[in-house]
Amino acid sequence: MATSRALAYLESRKNIAGSTCGVVGLVLTFAGVAGPYWPVVVAGLYGAGALIAPPERPALPDFPDPSAQLDEVRGDFEKLRGYLTEVELSVTAATRLRELTELLGALLDRGWIAELLAHDPEGVHVLSRIVRRDLPEAVDSFVRTRWWTRMTPGTESPELHLERQLGLLKKDAERLAAGLREVEARRQESHTRYLEDRGGTGGISA
């Protein structure tokens, strides 16, 4: 531990700056300027250089690549779709679930939407949350609650809760899709302005 710290200091900006100033002190010594107090001059210049050196920059944390995260979410989405095919739903709930999964599938497609999401970690987080937590928990809660409802009829229908939850999750996905559409629209507008500005230069003059 002590050895690694010593090596780290030798490579630090403080040591480099201090050493540079110390070399200046040695040059002054050889030039006869420092006189008999040259050790003090060299040490003082080293200390001054170490003090004025910029602080060390800590290494940035290594966050996962959104593109790699998308691949993982796609794999989990395929597993989720296999699970959902085994769940018995009402006609309305099945329709809402199909609409939601179709939208999620479109968002997770490897086309241009994936390119936009690769630069949108928050969007990837929203998809991951729906696929890995919100949707499976909603369906699993429905399955467990429906079993108890069959034993105690007369309580509020778990199908209604599931339908509302699926509707809310679809709104989350729709908001994400709308945000991505806006990003793409701004990109298109920017490219149009670029072409207009380039055309306004009149081309290359003879």
Secondary structure, DSSP 4 states (H G I P E B T S, - for coil): -HHHHHHHHHTSHHHHHHHHHHHHHHHHHHTTSSGGGHHHHHHHHHHHHHHHSPPPPPPPP-PPPHHHHHHHHHHHHHHHHHHHTTS---HHHHHHHHHHHHHHHHHTSSSHHHHHHTT-HHHHHHHHHIIIIIHHHHHHHHHHHHHHHHHSTTSPPHHHHHHHHHHHHHHHHHHHHHHHHHHHHHHHHHHHHHHHHHHHTTS---
